[in-house]
Amino acid sequence: MKLSKEHVLHTARLSRLALTEEEVEEISEQLSNILENLEILNEVDTTGVPATVQPNALTNVLKDDVVKPSLPQNEVLANAPQSDGDYFKVKVVLE
């Protein structure tokens, strides 16, 4: 399927993209190739193949929460580049 220049310009306008004439030609060619490759998939015989939304069975892999003692505060703060008493000292992000 050959994608026209107008289709590319319309899609670019919807996407708020400013394209040069060379980019329009290049994208038109690339998208046309993609659509041609997708057309090949329409030729595949899928009779007897059930429709699926997700081909892989998804299951959550969870592990039990195990309570463990945390590091002592003084050891944690010893690794900080800067600390102020019992707190980490960081640069101001928002003023």
TORROKOL-788302 format. One record per atom (N, C-alpha, C): residue number from 1; chain; atom name; x, y negated, z. Coordinates in nm, 4 decimals, decimal comma. Example, Ala and Ser with C-alpha at 12.3 -4.5 7.8 and 13.67 -1.06 7.14 Angstrom:
TORROKOL-788302
{k = 1&c = A&a = N&u = 1,3190&v = 0,5690&w = 0,7800} .
{k = 1&c = A&a = CA&u = 1,2300&v = 0,4500&w = 0,7800} .
{k = 1&c = A&a = C&u = 1,3200&v = 0,3300&w = 0,7800} .
{k = 2&c = A&a = N&u = 1,2850&v = 0,2250&w = 0,7080} .
{k = 2&c = A&a = CA&u = 1,3670&v = 0,1060&w = 0,7140} .
{k = 2&c = A&a = C&u = 1,2900&v = -0,0030&w = 0,7870} .
end
This chain:
TORROKOL-788302
{k = 1&c = A&a = N&u = 0,0848&v = 0,1175&w = 0,0000} .
{k = 1&c = A&a = CA&u = 0,0000&v = 0,0000&w = 0,0000} .
{k = 1&c = A&a = C&u = 0,0890&v = -0,1235&w = 0,0000} .
{k = 2&c = A&a = N&u = 0,0725&v = -0,2058&w = -0,0971} .
{k = 2&c = A&a = CA&u = 0,1518&v = -0,3270&w = -0,1088} .
{k = 2&c = A&a = C&u = 0,0843&v = -0,4372&w = -0,0273} .
{k = 3&c = A&a = N&u = 0,1597&v = -0,4971&w = 0,0626} .
{k = 3&c = A&a = CA&u = 0,1080&v = -0,6044&w = 0,1469} .
{k = 3&c = A&a = C&u = 0,1325&v = -0,7375&w = 0,0775} .
{k = 4&c = A&a = N&u = 0,0279&v = -0,8162&w = 0,0637} .
{k = 4&c = A&a = CA&u = 0,0413&v = -0,9429&w = -0,0086} .
{k = 4&c = A&a = C&u = 0,1065&v = -1,0498&w = 0,0783} .
{k = 5&c = A&a = N&u = 0,1552&v = -1,1501&w = 0,0109} .
{k = 5&c = A&a = CA&u = 0,2177&v = -1,2642&w = 0,0786} .
{k = 5&c = A&a = C&u = 0,1160&v = -1,3331&w = 0,1692} .
{k = 6&c = A&a = N&u = -0,0090&v = -1,3382&w = 0,1240} .
{k = 6&c = A&a = CA&u = -0,1142&v = -1,4035&w = 0,2026} .
{k = 6&c = A&a = C&u = -0,1400&v = -1,3299&w = 0,3333} .
{k = 7&c = A&a = N&u = -0,1350&v = -1,1951&w = 0,3301} .
{k = 7&c = A&a = CA&u = -0,1524&v = -1,1174&w = 0,4526} .
{k = 7&c = A&a = C&u = -0,0402&v = -1,1474&w = 0,5528} .
{k = 8&c = A&a = N&u = 0,0809&v = -1,1557&w = 0,5033} .
{k = 8&c = A&a = CA&u = 0,1951&v = -1,1839&w = 0,5909} .
{k = 8&c = A&a = C&u = 0,1823&v = -1,3235&w = 0,6497} .
{k = 9&c = A&a = N&u = 0,1461&v = -1,4214&w = 0,5667} .
{k = 9&c = A&a = CA&u = 0,1312&v = -1,5586&w = 0,6168} .
{k = 9&c = A&a = C&u = 0,0178&v = -1,5687&w = 0,7177} .
{k = 10&c = A&a = N&u = -0,0916&v = -1,4957&w = 0,6921} .
{k = 10&c = A&a = CA&u = -0,2040&v = -1,4960&w = 0,7863} .
{k = 10&c = A&a = C&u = -0,1628&v = -1,4349&w = 0,9202} .
{k = 11&c = A&a = N&u = -0,0929&v = -1,3230&w = 0,9144} .
{k = 11&c = A&a = CA&u = -0,0457&v = -1,2579&w = 1,0370} .
{k = 11&c = A&a = C&u = 0,0541&v = -1,3471&w = 1,1103} .
{k = 12&c = A&a = N&u = 0,1423&v = -1,4123&w = 1,0375} .
{k = 12&c = A&a = CA&u = 0,2394&v = -1,5031&w = 1,0991} .
{k = 12&c = A&a = C&u = 0,1677&v = -1,6199&w = 1,1650} .
{k = 13&c = A&a = N&u = 0,0646&v = -1,6714&w = 1,1001} .
{k = 13&c = A&a = CA&u = -0,0111&v = -1,7826&w = 1,1575} .
{k = 13&c = A&a = C&u = -0,0805&v = -1,7390&w = 1,2864} .
{k = 14&c = A&a = N&u = -0,1397&v = -1,6194&w = 1,2874} .
{k = 14&c = A&a = CA&u = -0,2046&v = -1,5673&w = 1,4081} .
{k = 14&c = A&a = C&u = -0,1039&v = -1,5450&w = 1,5206} .
{k = 15&c = A&a = N&u = 0,0190&v = -1,5072&w = 1,4827} .
{k = 15&c = A&a = CA&u = 0,1245&v = -1,4809&w = 1,5809} .
{k = 15&c = A&a = C&u = 0,2011&v = -1,6062&w = 1,6185} .
{k = 16&c = A&a = N&u = 0,1645&v = -1,7172&w = 1,5580} .
{k = 16&c = A&a = CA&u = 0,2327&v = -1,8449&w = 1,5824} .
{k = 16&c = A&a = C&u = 0,3802&v = -1,8372&w = 1,5464} .
{k = 17&c = A&a = N&u = 0,4083&v = -1,7735&w = 1,4317} .
{k = 17&c = A&a = CA&u = 0,5450&v = -1,7620&w = 1,3833} .
{k = 17&c = A&a = C&u = 0,5643&v = -1,8538&w = 1,2638} .
{k = 18&c = A&a = N&u = 0,6739&v = -1,9261&w = 1,2642} .
{k = 18&c = A&a = CA&u = 0,7094&v = -2,0076&w = 1,1489} .
{k = 18&c = A&a = C&u = 0,8102&v = -1,9285&w = 1,0666} .
{k = 19&c = A&a = N&u = 0,7720&v = -1,8919&w = 0,9449} .
{k = 19&c = A&a = CA&u = 0,8576&v = -1,8087&w = 0,8613} .
{k = 19&c = A&a = C&u = 0,9020&v = -1,8866&w = 0,7382} .
{k = 20&c = A&a = N&u = 1,0263&v = -1,8650&w = 0,6983} .
{k = 20&c = A&a = CA&u = 1,0742&v = -1,9215&w = 0,5730} .
{k = 20&c = A&a = C&u = 1,0239&v = -1,8348&w = 0,4580} .
{k = 21&c = A&a = N&u = 1,0392&v = -1,8847&w = 0,3374} .
{k = 21&c = A&a = CA&u = 0,9953&v = -1,8097&w = 0,2198} .
{k = 21&c = A&a = C&u = 1,0699&v = -1,6769&w = 0,2076} .
{k = 22&c = A&a = N&u = 1,2007&v = -1,6781&w = 0,2403} .
{k = 22&c = A&a = CA&u = 1,2785&v = -1,5535&w = 0,2348} .
{k = 22&c = A&a = C&u = 1,2288&v = -1,4530&w = 0,3388} .
{k = 23&c = A&a = N&u = 1,1954&v = -1,5035&w = 0,4582} .
{k = 23&c = A&a = CA&u = 1,1464&v = -1,4142&w = 0,5637} .
{k = 23&c = A&a = C&u = 1,0118&v = -1,3542&w = 0,5253} .
{k = 24&c = A&a = N&u = 0,9262&v = -1,4335&w = 0,4611} .
{k = 24&c = A&a = CA&u = 0,7960&v = -1,3816&w = 0,4174} .
{k = 24&c = A&a = C&u = 0,8157&v = -1,2682&w = 0,3178} .
{k = 25&c = A&a = N&u = 0,9058&v = -1,2871&w = 0,2231} .
{k = 25&c = A&a = CA&u = 0,9323&v = -1,1828&w = 0,1241} .
{k = 25&c = A&a = C&u = 0,9892&v = -1,0574&w = 0,1900} .
{k = 26&c = A&a = N&u = 1,0847&v = -1,0763&w = 0,2801} .
{k = 26&c = A&a = CA&u = 1,1489&v = -0,9632&w = 0,3474} .
{k = 26&c = A&a = C&u = 1,0493&v = -0,8873&w = 0,4342} .
{k = 27&c = A&a = N&u = 0,9696&v = -0,9611&w = 0,5108} .
{k = 27&c = A&a = CA&u = 0,8718&v = -0,8967&w = 0,5989} .
{k = 27&c = A&a = C&u = 0,7640&v = -0,8273&w = 0,5171} .
{k = 28&c = A&a = N&u = 0,7241&v = -0,8887&w = 0,4075} .
{k = 28&c = A&a = CA&u = 0,6241&v = -0,8264&w = 0,3205} .
{k = 28&c = A&a = C&u = 0,6747&v = -0,6920&w = 0,2692} .
{k = 29&c = A&a = N&u = 0,7997&v = -0,6889&w = 0,2283} .
{k = 29&c = A&a = CA&u = 0,8603&v = -0,5637&w = 0,1796} .
{k = 29&c = A&a = C&u = 0,8679&v = -0,4593&w = 0,2915} .
{k = 30&c = A&a = N&u = 0,9134&v = -0,5011&w = 0,4090} .
{k = 30&c = A&a = CA&u = 0,9285&v = -0,4073&w = 0,5209} .
{k = 30&c = A&a = C&u = 0,7942&v = -0,3527&w = 0,5664} .
{k = 31&c = A&a = N&u = 0,6948&v = -0,4397&w = 0,5803} .
{k = 31&c = A&a = CA&u = 0,5631&v = -0,3934&w = 0,6241} .
{k = 31&c = A&a = C&u = 0,4975&v = -0,3045&w = 0,5191} .
{k = 32&c = A&a = N&u = 0,5200&v = -0,3344&w = 0,3923} .
{k = 32&c = A&a = CA&u = 0,4664&v = -0,2487&w = 0,2860} .
{k = 32&c = A&a = C&u = 0,5274&v = -0,1089&w = 0,2946} .
{k = 33&c = A&a = N&u = 0,6574&v = -0,1006&w = 0,3214} .
{k = 33&c = A&a = CA&u = 0,7224&v = 0,0305&w = 0,3372} .
{k = 33&c = A&a = C&u = 0,6655&v = 0,1067&w = 0,4561} .
{k = 34&c = A&a = N&u = 0,6419&v = 0,0366&w = 0,5658} .
{k = 34&c = A&a = CA&u = 0,5852&v = 0,1015&w = 0,6843} .
{k = 34&c = A&a = C&u = 0,4462&v = 0,1559&w = 0,6528} .
{k = 35&c = A&a = N&u = 0,3637&v = 0,0743&w = 0,5871} .
{k = 35&c = A&a = CA&u = 0,2284&v = 0,1190&w = 0,5528} .
{k = 35&c = A&a = C&u = 0,2301&v = 0,2369&w = 0,4560} .
{k = 36&c = A&a = N&u = 0,3240&v = 0,2382&w = 0,3639} .
{k = 36&c = A&a = CA&u = 0,3357&v = 0,3515&w = 0,2713} .
{k = 36&c = A&a = C&u = 0,3722&v = 0,4784&w = 0,3468} .
{k = 37&c = A&a = N&u = 0,4616&v = 0,4662&w = 0,4457} .
{k = 37&c = A&a = CA&u = 0,4975&v = 0,5838&w = 0,5256} .
{k = 37&c = A&a = C&u = 0,3791&v = 0,6320&w = 0,6079} .
{k = 38&c = A&a = N&u = 0,2974&v = 0,5419&w = 0,6571} .
{k = 38&c = A&a = CA&u = 0,1795&v = 0,5822&w = 0,7329} .
{k = 38&c = A&a = C&u = 0,0758&v = 0,6495&w = 0,6446} .
{k = 39&c = A&a = N&u = 0,0681&v = 0,6084&w = 0,5195} .
{k = 39&c = A&a = CA&u = -0,0243&v = 0,6717&w = 0,4260} .
{k = 39&c = A&a = C&u = 0,0100&v = 0,8195&w = 0,4075} .
{k = 40&c = A&a = N&u = 0,1373&v = 0,8547&w = 0,4158} .
{k = 40&c = A&a = CA&u = 0,1793&v = 0,9946&w = 0,4034} .
{k = 40&c = A&a = C&u = 0,1163&v = 1,0786&w = 0,5145} .
{k = 41&c = A&a = N&u = 0,1018&v = 1,0190&w = 0,6333} .
{k = 41&c = A&a = CA&u = 0,0418&v = 1,0920&w = 0,7454} .
{k = 41&c = A&a = C&u = -0,1043&v = 1,1260&w = 0,7195} .
{k = 42&c = A&a = N&u = -0,1726&v = 1,0465&w = 0,6390} .
{k = 42&c = A&a = CA&u = -0,3128&v = 1,0763&w = 0,6063} .
{k = 42&c = A&a = C&u = -0,3262&v = 1,2039&w = 0,5241} .
{k = 43&c = A&a = N&u = -0,2183&v = 1,2477&w = 0,4628} .
{k = 43&c = A&a = CA&u = -0,2219&v = 1,3679&w = 0,3805} .
{k = 43&c = A&a = C&u = -0,2027&v = 1,4961&w = 0,4625} .
{k = 44&c = A&a = N&u = -0,1668&v = 1,4831&w = 0,5875} .
{k = 44&c = A&a = CA&u = -0,1429&v = 1,6005&w = 0,6726} .
{k = 44&c = A&a = C&u = -0,2758&v = 1,6649&w = 0,7088} .
{k = 45&c = A&a = N&u = -0,2824&v = 1,7983&w = 0,6947} .
{k = 45&c = A&a = CA&u = -0,4037&v = 1,8717&w = 0,7278} .
{k = 45&c = A&a = C&u = -0,4122&v = 1,8888&w = 0,8796} .
{k = 46&c = A&a = N&u = -0,5127&v = 1,8268&w = 0,9395} .
{k = 46&c = A&a = CA&u = -0,5285&v = 1,8345&w = 1,0848} .
{k = 46&c = A&a = C&u = -0,6541&v = 1,9114&w = 1,1254} .
{k = 47&c = A&a = N&u = -0,7074&v = 1,9916&w = 1,0352} .
{k = 47&c = A&a = CA&u = -0,8247&v = 2,0707&w = 1,0713} .
{k = 47&c = A&a = C&u = -0,7848&v = 2,1723&w = 1,1782} .
{k = 48&c = A&a = N&u = -0,8687&v = 2,1852&w = 1,2769} .
{k = 48&c = A&a = CA&u = -0,8413&v = 2,2790&w = 1,3853} .
{k = 48&c = A&a = C&u = -0,7508&v = 2,2222&w = 1,4931} .
{k = 49&c = A&a = N&u = -0,7045&v = 2,1000&w = 1,4772} .
{k = 49&c = A&a = CA&u = -0,6202&v = 2,0368&w = 1,5790} .
{k = 49&c = A&a = C&u = -0,7094&v = 1,9455&w = 1,6622} .
{k = 50&c = A&a = N&u = -0,7225&v = 1,9725&w = 1,7922} .
{k = 50&c = A&a = CA&u = -0,8107&v = 1,8887&w = 1,8738} .
{k = 50&c = A&a = C&u = -0,7546&v = 1,7473&w = 1,8886} .
{k = 51&c = A&a = N&u = -0,8463&v = 1,6527&w = 1,8904} .
{k = 51&c = A&a = CA&u = -0,8056&v = 1,5135&w = 1,9094} .
{k = 51&c = A&a = C&u = -0,7585&v = 1,4942&w = 2,0533} .
{k = 52&c = A&a = N&u = -0,6496&v = 1,4248&w = 2,0687} .
{k = 52&c = A&a = CA&u = -0,5968&v = 1,3992&w = 2,2020} .
{k = 52&c = A&a = C&u = -0,5589&v = 1,2526&w = 2,2147} .
{k = 53&c = A&a = N&u = -0,5735&v = 1,2022&w = 2,3339} .
{k = 53&c = A&a = CA&u = -0,5299&v = 1,0661&w = 2,3615} .
{k = 53&c = A&a = C&u = -0,3834&v = 1,0693&w = 2,4027} .
{k = 54&c = A&a = N&u = -0,3494&v = 1,1688&w = 2,4828} .
{k = 54&c = A&a = CA&u = -0,2121&v = 1,1846&w = 2,5313} .
{k = 54&c = A&a = C&u = -0,1694&v = 1,3282&w = 2,5036} .
{k = 55&c = A&a = N&u = -0,0680&v = 1,3495&w = 2,4220} .
{k = 55&c = A&a = CA&u = -0,0302&v = 1,4859&w = 2,3877} .
{k = 55&c = A&a = C&u = 0,0349&v = 1,5631&w = 2,5019} .
{k = 56&c = A&a = N&u = 0,0922&v = 1,4946&w = 2,5971} .
{k = 56&c = A&a = CA&u = 0,1578&v = 1,5616&w = 2,7093} .
{k = 56&c = A&a = C&u = 0,0683&v = 1,5542&w = 2,8322} .
{k = 57&c = A&a = N&u = 0,0621&v = 1,6632&w = 2,9047} .
{k = 57&c = A&a = CA&u = -0,0155&v = 1,6628&w = 3,0285} .
{k = 57&c = A&a = C&u = 0,0577&v = 1,5753&w = 3,1298} .
{k = 58&c = A&a = N&u = -0,0097&v = 1,4712&w = 3,1754} .
{k = 58&c = A&a = CA&u = 0,0537&v = 1,3797&w = 3,2697} .
{k = 58&c = A&a = C&u = 0,0131&v = 1,4148&w = 3,4121} .
{k = 59&c = A&a = N&u = 0,1102&v = 1,4230&w = 3,4967} .
{k = 59&c = A&a = CA&u = 0,0843&v = 1,4421&w = 3,6391} .
{k = 59&c = A&a = C&u = 0,1807&v = 1,3526&w = 3,7151} .
{k = 60&c = A&a = N&u = 0,1326&v = 1,3003&w = 3,8254} .
{k = 60&c = A&a = CA&u = 0,2192&v = 1,2184&w = 3,9085} .
{k = 60&c = A&a = C&u = 0,3143&v = 1,3084&w = 3,9859} .
{k = 61&c = A&a = N&u = 0,4391&v = 1,2723&w = 3,9847} .
{k = 61&c = A&a = CA&u = 0,5385&v = 1,3466&w = 4,0606} .
{k = 61&c = A&a = C&u = 0,5666&v = 1,2649&w = 4,1864} .
{k = 62&c = A&a = N&u = 0,5147&v = 1,3131&w = 4,2949} .
{k = 62&c = A&a = CA&u = 0,5299&v = 1,2422&w = 4,4212} .
{k = 62&c = A&a = C&u = 0,5997&v = 1,3314&w = 4,5216} .
{k = 63&c = A&a = N&u = 0,6744&v = 1,2690&w = 4,6093} .
{k = 63&c = A&a = CA&u = 0,7332&v = 1,3460&w = 4,7179} .
{k = 63&c = A&a = C&u = 0,6827&v = 1,2890&w = 4,8492} .
{k = 64&c = A&a = N&u = 0,6827&v = 1,3711&w = 4,9487} .
{k = 64&c = A&a = CA&u = 0,6317&v = 1,3290&w = 5,0782} .
{k = 64&c = A&a = C&u = 0,7186&v = 1,2183&w = 5,1368} .
{k = 65&c = A&a = N&u = 0,6527&v = 1,1246&w = 5,2030} .
{k = 65&c = A&a = CA&u = 0,7262&v = 1,0207&w = 5,2735} .
{k = 65&c = A&a = C&u = 0,7913&v = 1,0819&w = 5,3969} .
{k = 66&c = A&a = N&u = 0,9186&v = 1,0563&w = 5,4106} .
{k = 66&c = A&a = CA&u = 0,9908&v = 1,1073&w = 5,5265} .
{k = 66&c = A&a = C&u = 1,0480&v = 0,9864&w = 5,6006} .
{k = 67&c = A&a = N&u = 1,0135&v = 0,9758&w = 5,7272} .
{k = 67&c = A&a = CA&u = 1,0626&v = 0,8641&w = 5,8069} .
{k = 67&c = A&a = C&u = 1,2056&v = 0,8934&w = 5,8480} .
{k = 68&c = A&a = N&u = 1,2941&v = 0,7982&w = 5,8159} .
{k = 68&c = A&a = CA&u = 1,4343&v = 0,8105&w = 5,8522} .
{k = 68&c = A&a = C&u = 1,4760&v = 0,6836&w = 5,9237} .
{k = 69&c = A&a = N&u = 1,5715&v = 0,6923&w = 6,0102} .
{k = 69&c = A&a = CA&u = 1,6170&v = 0,5698&w = 6,0766} .
{k = 69&c = A&a = C&u = 1,6894&v = 0,4794&w = 5,9774} .
{k = 70&c = A&a = N&u = 1,6672&v = 0,3499&w = 5,9892} .
{k = 70&c = A&a = CA&u = 1,7324&v = 0,2560&w = 5,8992} .
{k = 70&c = A&a = C&u = 1,8692&v = 0,2182&w = 5,9552} .
{k = 71&c = A&a = N&u = 1,9449&v = 0,1478&w = 5,8721} .
{k = 71&c = A&a = CA&u = 2,0769&v = 0,1036&w = 5,9162} .
{k = 71&c = A&a = C&u = 2,0627&v = -0,0026&w = 6,0248} .
{k = 72&c = A&a = N&u = 2,1574&v = -0,0085&w = 6,1137} .
{k = 72&c = A&a = CA&u = 2,1531&v = -0,1160&w = 6,2135} .
{k = 72&c = A&a = C&u = 2,1693&v = -0,2518&w = 6,1449} .
{k = 73&c = A&a = N&u = 2,1030&v = -0,3530&w = 6,2000} .
{k = 73&c = A&a = CA&u = 2,1015&v = -0,4851&w = 6,1389} .
{k = 73&c = A&a = C&u = 2,2418&v = -0,5425&w = 6,1204} .
{k = 74&c = A&a = N&u = 2,3282&v = -0,5219&w = 6,2171} .
{k = 74&c = A&a = CA&u = 2,4634&v = -0,5782&w = 6,2056} .
{k = 74&c = A&a = C&u = 2,5424&v = -0,5137&w = 6,0919} .
{k = 75&c = A&a = N&u = 2,5177&v = -0,3853&w = 6,0605} .
{k = 75&c = A&a = CA&u = 2,5854&v = -0,3201&w = 5,9478} .
{k = 75&c = A&a = C&u = 2,5339&v = -0,3739&w = 5,8145} .
{k = 76&c = A&a = N&u = 2,4054&v = -0,3969&w = 5,8075} .
{k = 76&c = A&a = CA&u = 2,3473&v = -0,4505&w = 5,6844} .
{k = 76&c = A&a = C&u = 2,3993&v = -0,5905&w = 5,6593} .
{k = 77&c = A&a = N&u = 2,3984&v = -0,6748&w = 5,7605} .
{k = 77&c = A&a = CA&u = 2,4449&v = -0,8119&w = 5,7450} .
{k = 77&c = A&a = C&u = 2,5948&v = -0,8185&w = 5,7200} .
{k = 78&c = A&a = N&u = 2,6687&v = -0,7163&w = 5,7585} .
{k = 78&c = A&a = CA&u = 2,8129&v = -0,7151&w = 5,7347} .
{k = 78&c = A&a = C&u = 2,8436&v = -0,7080&w = 5,5855} .
{k = 79&c = A&a = N&u = 2,7515&v = -0,6521&w = 5,5058} .
{k = 79&c = A&a = CA&u = 2,7704&v = -0,6422&w = 5,3613} .
{k = 79&c = A&a = C&u = 2,7211&v = -0,7660&w = 5,2862} .
{k = 80&c = A&a = N&u = 2,6549&v = -0,8581&w = 5,3549} .
{k = 80&c = A&a = CA&u = 2,5996&v = -0,9765&w = 5,2890} .
{k = 80&c = A&a = C&u = 2,7104&v = -1,0762&w = 5,2588} .
{k = 81&c = A&a = N&u = 2,7047&v = -1,1416&w = 5,1416} .
{k = 81&c = A&a = CA&u = 2,8047&v = -1,2441&w = 5,1126} .
{k = 81&c = A&a = C&u = 2,8000&v = -1,3571&w = 5,2144} .
{k = 82&c = A&a = N&u = 2,6784&v = -1,3942&w = 5,2571} .
{k = 82&c = A&a = CA&u = 2,6619&v = -1,4974&w = 5,3596} .
{k = 82&c = A&a = C&u = 2,5441&v = -1,4594&w = 5,4474} .
{k = 83&c = A&a = N&u = 2,5563&v = -1,4857&w = 5,5752} .
{k = 83&c = A&a = CA&u = 2,4447&v = -1,4629&w = 5,6668} .
{k = 83&c = A&a = C&u = 2,4380&v = -1,5778&w = 5,7652} .
{k = 84&c = A&a = N&u = 2,3205&v = -1,5933&w = 5,8246} .
{k = 84&c = A&a = CA&u = 2,2984&v = -1,6981&w = 5,9241} .
{k = 84&c = A&a = C&u = 2,2240&v = -1,6336&w = 6,0392} .
{k = 85&c = A&a = N&u = 2,2949&v = -1,5956&w = 6,1415} .
{k = 85&c = A&a = CA&u = 2,2331&v = -1,5268&w = 6,2549} .
{k = 85&c = A&a = C&u = 2,1868&v = -1,3890&w = 6,2124} .
{k = 86&c = A&a = N&u = 2,0565&v = -1,3667&w = 6,2204} .
{k = 86&c = A&a = CA&u = 1,9977&v = -1,2366&w = 6,1852} .
{k = 86&c = A&a = C&u = 1,9424&v = -1,2333&w = 6,0428} .
{k = 87&c = A&a = N&u = 1,9780&v = -1,3310&w = 5,9577} .
{k = 87&c = A&a = CA&u = 1,9179&v = -1,3431&w = 5,8256} .
{k = 87&c = A&a = C&u = 2,0239&v = -1,3488&w = 5,7161} .
{k = 88&c = A&a = N&u = 1,9815&v = -1,3076&w = 5,5940} .
{k = 88&c = A&a = CA&u = 2,0647&v = -1,3272&w = 5,4765} .
{k = 88&c = A&a = C&u = 2,0574&v = -1,4745&w = 5,4388} .
{k = 89&c = A&a = N&u = 2,1673&v = -1,5304&w = 5,3947} .
{k = 89&c = A&a = CA&u = 2,1702&v = -1,6684&w = 5,3484} .
{k = 89&c = A&a = C&u = 2,1833&v = -1,6644&w = 5,1967} .
{k = 90&c = A&a = N&u = 2,0870&v = -1,7266&w = 5,1264} .
{k = 90&c = A&a = CA&u = 2,0859&v = -1,7255&w = 4,9809} .
{k = 90&c = A&a = C&u = 2,0764&v = -1,8679&w = 4,9291} .
{k = 91&c = A&a = N&u = 2,1096&v = -1,8846&w = 4,8004} .
{k = 91&c = A&a = CA&u = 2,0971&v = -2,0153&w = 4,7377} .
{k = 91&c = A&a = C&u = 1,9494&v = -2,0512&w = 4,7233} .
{k = 92&c = A&a = N&u = 1,9213&v = -2,1810&w = 4,7214} .
{k = 92&c = A&a = CA&u = 1,7846&v = -2,2283&w = 4,7037} .
{k = 92&c = A&a = C&u = 1,7386&v = -2,1942&w = 4,5632} .
{k = 93&c = A&a = N&u = 1,6207&v = -2,1323&w = 4,5542} .
{k = 93&c = A&a = CA&u = 1,5662&v = -2,0964&w = 4,4240} .
{k = 93&c = A&a = C&u = 1,4661&v = -2,2031&w = 4,3795} .
{k = 94&c = A&a = N&u = 1,3761&v = -2,2402&w = 4,4668} .
{k = 94&c = A&a = CA&u = 1,2763&v = -2,3444&w = 4,4391} .
{k = 94&c = A&a = C&u = 1,2949&v = -2,4561&w = 4,5397} .
{k = 95&c = A&a = N&u = 1,2812&v = -2,5777&w = 4,4910} .
{k = 95&c = A&a = CA&u = 1,2930&v = -2,6902&w = 4,5839} .
{k = 95&c = A&a = C&u = 1,1582&v = -2,7490&w = 4,6128} .
end
